[in-house]
Amino acid sequence: MVLNSGGVVGFAGRYPLPSQARPRAADLVLAGRPLPLTGALRIYTCGITPYDVTHLGHAATFVWADLLVRVARALEVKTVSCRNVTDIDDVLTHAAEQRHRHYDELAVTQEFLFDRDMRDLSVDRPDLVPHARGHVPQVIGLVESLLALGRAYEVEGTVYFDARPGEAGGLDLAGLTDQAALAGLAEFGDTPGGGDAGDVRRSPYDVPVWKPSPEDHPAWPSPWGWGRPAWHVECAAMAATAFGPSLDVLVGGADLAFPHHAYQAAMVQAASGVSPFARVRMHVGTVHFAGAKMAKSTGNLVLVRDLLAEQPGAVLRLLLLDRAWHAPWEYQEALLTTAAERLAALHAAAGRLGSGSRDHVLAALVQDLDVPAALDLAIEQGGESARALIDLLRL
């Protein structure tokens, strides 16, 4: 233990020191690898595109990011958390058009509803909440840097990122084959086809970072004409504005590993020359329902607001946390009952005498945020262990 005071002179003033077995910032393990913390922990979570309501798959990512912040602060580490809002996006524009609303109005309304859901799940508002529409100048600056370094090129008002997969400093395909990687690009709306007739891209992996805007899309002035930024470069610019060229933990759903996080990292690394962009990427396991990944496109959504009408927020929060954070899982109604029973057992344990301590449950959480192990220990030990876990998990 280091105190911010003068050193003690003389043996008489040297009192017995506590055990060194207590969890330390240097002990943190995340994504199966050591992540010793020094100074500040910088966490960037890919946030929402505010065009629809929050479903369980979205909520899982934000609850886990919130827990990581709480564990780091329990280790007495200064933590700066950032979660963006992508309020410039073609999906948002199309949704607003279908509802006969201005895209800004729809975005603000949906963000309000999202914030309400997060509050009811005891997710703290991050320290930084950058919005894409507030970072268009930063996007333009990043695109200009990529052009100056030869990592982007312009064709008739569209600027493309020169991805260069497989090369040093190029796009990391995250272990995917070309076929799987290009299919991933197509899933998120960027149809591959470099070299085909009518496709001006030099490679099927090159993606737009600035696009001309038709009349029915929002537009901003730029050196390449009136247009709008694309998705990956928005997050890259917001993260770099918040934290500079690198951060500690990049958080998002497992479905963002490729292409979004891969391109986000590649763009910042190409512009800054600093690698890696993130020390650890925390890809939260996908939530499935009715045999498929929960997604708006599939329509198999379990809405947070509907579940909160049936159960307290603490039950839903524990439903999301009482598992390995990286593992995919299938939602079933019976899991809510199990979560309610586990929560009741934890509260009952907190009311009895026990043999444990806050350090015991914190030691489990430091090991890759192992909530099930910490919960089992707290229920078994009772007393201070259970009370501490209720506080740490915000239950």
N, C-alpha and C positions, 0 to 999 in steps of 0.2 A: 504494500500500500504506500503510495507516494502522496505526501501532503504538500499543498502550496504554502509552505511556511519555511522558516529558517531551520537549518539542521541542528540536531541535538548534540551538544558537546558534553562529554563525560559519560562514563558507563552508568552512573546513577540514574540518568534520565532516560535510559533505553528500556522501555517497557516491553513485556513479552509480545511478540508479534502473532497475529492470527494465522491459522493454517493457510498454506498456499494452495490448498486443494479446491478452493472456491473457483467457479467459472471465471475465466478472463477473456478479454477481447481477443487475445491471441489464439484462443481455443476454437473459435467459430469455424464450423465446417458447413459448406453450402454446395449443393450439386455434386456431392461426393468428393469434394476437394477442400483442402484447408484454405480459409479466407481470413487470415489474421488481420485484425483491424488496428490501424494506427491513424491518428488524426481524425478526420471526419469520414463517415460512411456516406457515399453518394449513390442514391438509388433513383433510377429512372424507370417509371412504369408506363408502358404504352396504354394510353387511356381510351376514351370512347370517341366514336363518331356519333354525335348526338342527333340521331334521326329516328330512334325508336326506343322502346322501354328496355329495362335491364333484365336479362335472364340469368339463370343460375350459373351458366358457363362464364359469363362476364364477371359475376360477383366473386367467383372463386379466385380469380387473379388478384382482385383488389383486396380481398380479405387476407390472402397470403402475404401480399406486399406490406399490408398494415402490420401483420404479426412480425415480419422481419424488422421493421422499424422499432417495434416495441421491445424485441429481444436485444437489439443493438443498444437501445437506450438503457435497458436494464443492466447492460454491461458497462454503462457509464461512457459510452462512445457518442460523441456528437454526430448526429445523423441529419442529413439534408435529403428530403424526399421530394420527388417531382413526378407529377402525373399530368400528361398533356390532354388537351381537347382538340380533336381534329375537326374543326368547324369550317374547313374548306375541303370539300370532297364531292365528287360527282354523284355518289350515292345519296348524300344529303341533298344536293341540288334536285335530283330526280324525285326524291321523297317529298320535298317541299312543293314541287310542281304538281305532283299527284294530289296533294292535299290543298292546293290553291293557297299556299302560304309563302311568304318571303323566307328564303333559306335562313337568314339571321334569326327571324322570329321562331322558326321551328327549332333551331339549334339551342337558343336560350331556354325555350320551354322544356325540351328534352333533357338539357343539362340540369335544370332545376329538379326534375323528377328523379334523375340519377343521383343527385346529391341527397335527396330525401331518402332514397333506398340505402345509400351508404351510411347515412346517419343512423338509420334504424338497425343497421348491422354493426354499429359501433366502430365503423371505419373512420379514423380521423382524416380531416382534410389535409392533404399534403402541404408541405412548406411552400412549394411552387406549383402553380397550375397554369402553365403557358397555353395560349390558344393560337392555333395556326394563323388566324386572320390578324393577330397582333404581331406575327413574326414574318410577314411577307418580305420586309427589307432584309432580314437575316437569311431567308431562303435565297433571295437574289444574290446576296453577298457570297453564299456558299456556292451557288451555281457559277458565279463569276470566277471563284477560286478554282473550281474544277476545270473550267474552260482554260484558264491561264496555265494550269499544270498539264494540259493535254489529256485530261480524264473526262472530258465532255465535248460534244460537238453540236452545232446548230444546223438544222435543216428547215428552212422556210418558217421560222418563228418557233419551232419546237427544239428544245435542247435535250439531248439524250446523254445519259451517263454511260461512259465507256467502261463496261463492267470487267472485261478481261478475266473471265474465270479460268482457273488453272495456272495463272501467272503469279509471280511474286507481287504482293500488294493488290491482287485482284479479288474478285468476288469469291467468297467461300461458299461452296455448294452444300456445306453441312453434311457431307458424306452421301449426297444423293447422286444418282445416275443422271445423265443428261435428260433422259426421258422423264424421270420423276421431277426434276427441277423445272423443266419447261412446262410440265403439267401443273406444277404449283403456281407458276407465273400466270398461266391461263385461268386458274381457279380464282385468282384475285383480280381478274379483269385485264391483264396485259397479255393479249394473244400473241404467242411467239410466231416468228416468221421471217427472221432476218435473211435477207438475200432473195426473198420471193418478190415477184413482180408487184410493184406498188408499195413495197415496204422499204423505207429509206434507211432503216437501221443497219449498221455495219455487222451487228451480231444479234441473234435472237435473245441474248441476255441483256442487251442494252435497253434501259427503260427511260421514259421521259422524266425529266426533273422540272421542266417548264413547258406548258402547253398553251397554244392560242385558245382564246375563249370565244365560242359562238355567242350570238346575241342573248340567248336564254341562260347563259352561265355567268357568274360573277367574274369580273376582270380587274386586274391591277396593271399599272404601267410598268414596263421593264425595258431593258436595253434590246429586247427581242420582240417588242410590240406588246399590245394589250393581251394579257393571259392570266393563267393561274398556276400555282405550284402543284406538283403531284404528291402522292401520299408519302413515299419513302423519304423524300428529301425534306418534307415538312418535319417529320420526327427527328431527322438528322440535325436540322437547323435548330430546333427547339432544345434538343439535348445538348448540343454544343454551346448554345447560348447560356444554358443553365449551368453547365459543368466544365466547359472548355473541351479539349480534345479527348478526354477519357473520363470514365466513371467506374464505380466499383461493381454495381449489380444492375443489369438490364432485365426487367421483369415483363413478362407477357404470357399469353396463352401459348400452349405448345404449337398451335397452328400458325403462330407468328415467327417461328424459328426460321422458316424459309417461305416466302422471300423477304418478308418485311425486315426482320432483324438483320439478316445477312446484308441487305442493301443499305440499311441505315448505317451499319458498322463500316461497310466498304466505302461509303461516301465520305464519312468523317475521317477515316484513316487516309483516304486518298488526298483529301484537302489539307490535313494537318501533318501527315507523316508520322503520327504517333500510333503505335499498335501495342496491345489490343485496345479497341474502343472500350470494351468492358472486361473487367477481370473475370466476372462470372455472368453467365446468362441463366436466369431462373425462369424456365419454361414450365408453367403450371399445367398439370395434366388436364386433358380434355374431358369435359362432362358429356356423357351420352344419355340419350333418352329414346325409348322405343327402337333401340337397335342402331341408332345413327348419332353422329356428332350433333349436339345441340347447336342449331344455327338458324338465323332468320330465313336463309334461303331454303332450308328444309322444312321450316314451319313447326318443328317439334320442340317448341319452347316451353320451359317451365319458368314462369315469371316470378321474380323476387317479390313483387307486390302481392301476388296471389298467395304465396307461401306465408308472407308476413300476416296475412289475414287469418291464417290458421294457427300459427305458432309464434311465440316471442322471438325477437331477433336473436337472442342468445342461443336458442335451439338451432336456428338456421346457420348461425356462425359456427357452432360446434359441428354441425353436419358437414360443413365445408372443410373444417380443420382437422377432424379426427381421422386422418388418413395420411399417407405419404403424399407430399405436395406435388410431386412430379408424375404420379401414377394416374392414368386415365381411369374413369369409373362411370358406372351406369346409375343414374338416379332412379330410385324406386320409393314409393310413399312409405314403405316400411322403415326406410332409413331415417325418416323424421322421428318416428317413434323411438328408435334406438338412440338417436341423439338426445331426445328429451329424457330418456331413462339415464343416459350417461351424465347429463347435466344435473339431474336430481341426485344421483349418487355422489357427484362431486360436491354439491352444496351440503349434502348430509355429512360428508367426510369433513368439511370445513367446520362443522359445528361440534366436533368431538375432539378430545385430547389426542395429540399425535406425537410422533417421534421425528418427523421430517423437518425440513426447512426450505426457505426460498431457494437456496443454493442447489438443493437436490433436484428440483424441477427445472431450474434454469440450466443445470448441467445437461439434462436431456434435450432441452430445446436448442442448446448450442450445437448439438450433433445433428445438423441438417434439419433443424426445426421439427424434431421428432415428437409431435404432439401426442400420438397414441401412447408412446412410452411415458411421457410426462404425465398424462392423464391417468394411466394405470397406477403409476407410482403415487400420485397425489391421493387417489381414492384409497389405496392400500395404507398409506402412512397417515392420512388425515391431518387435522390440525393446521399448522403453519404451511405445510406443503400444499394442501388443498386451497387455503386462502390465497396463497401467493399465485397459484396457477389461475384461479379465478380472476385475479388482477391482471396477470400477464396476458391471458387470452381474452380479456374484457368480457367475461361472462357473468 
